[in-house]
Amino acid sequence: MMTFRDRVNAHLPVVLQLLSTASLVVIALSALCGSQSLKKLAVSHEMNELGQIHNGHMMKK
């Protein structure tokens, strides 16, 4: 009969590999979400700059 320590030692590499894979998936998902947020922020910032340029151009007339 295997002791608790033997069972843990037998399953530890599998558990560590699963944790490693899960952490890589979480990092990839957070990178995707972060890039989408940055893209939205850049688009909104670009729209604000265009509005300021048009307002400034109208003031010169």
C-alpha positions as CSV (number, residue, x, y, z in Angstrom):
1,M,0.0,0.0,0.0
2,M,1.3,3.5,-0.9
3,T,1.7,6.0,1.8
4,F,0.3,9.5,1.4
5,R,3.7,10.9,0.7
6,D,4.3,8.4,-2.1
7,R,0.9,9.4,-3.7
8,V,1.8,13.0,-3.5
9,N,5.2,12.4,-5.0
10,A,3.6,10.4,-7.8
11,H,1.1,13.0,-8.7
12,L,3.1,16.2,-8.0
13,P,4.6,16.5,-11.6
14,V,1.2,16.3,-13.2
15,V,-0.3,18.8,-10.8
16,L,2.6,21.2,-11.3
17,Q,2.3,20.9,-15.1
18,L,-1.4,21.6,-14.9
19,L,-0.8,24.7,-12.8
20,S,1.9,25.9,-15.2
21,T,-0.4,25.4,-18.2
22,A,-3.3,27.2,-16.4
23,S,-1.1,30.1,-15.5
24,L,0.1,30.5,-19.1
25,V,-3.6,30.4,-20.3
26,V,-4.5,33.1,-17.7
27,I,-1.5,35.3,-18.9
28,A,-2.5,34.9,-22.5
29,L,-6.1,35.8,-21.8
30,S,-5.1,38.9,-19.8
31,A,-2.8,40.0,-22.6
32,L,-5.7,39.7,-25.1
33,C,-8.1,41.6,-22.8
34,G,-5.4,44.2,-22.2
35,S,-4.7,44.7,-25.9
36,Q,-8.5,45.1,-26.5
37,S,-8.7,47.8,-23.8
38,L,-5.7,49.6,-25.2
39,K,-7.2,49.5,-28.7
40,K,-10.5,51.0,-27.4
41,L,-8.6,53.7,-25.4
42,A,-6.5,54.6,-28.5
43,V,-9.6,54.9,-30.6
44,S,-11.4,57.2,-28.1
45,H,-8.2,59.3,-27.7
46,E,-7.9,59.6,-31.4
47,M,-11.6,60.8,-31.6
48,N,-10.9,63.4,-28.9
49,E,-7.9,64.8,-30.8
50,L,-9.9,65.0,-34.0
51,G,-12.6,67.0,-32.2
52,Q,-10.0,69.4,-30.8
53,I,-8.4,69.9,-34.2
54,H,-11.7,70.7,-35.8
55,N,-12.7,73.1,-33.0
56,G,-9.4,74.9,-33.3
57,H,-9.7,75.1,-37.0
58,M,-13.1,76.8,-36.8
59,M,-11.9,79.3,-34.3
60,K,-9.3,80.7,-36.7
61,K,-11.9,81.7,-39.3
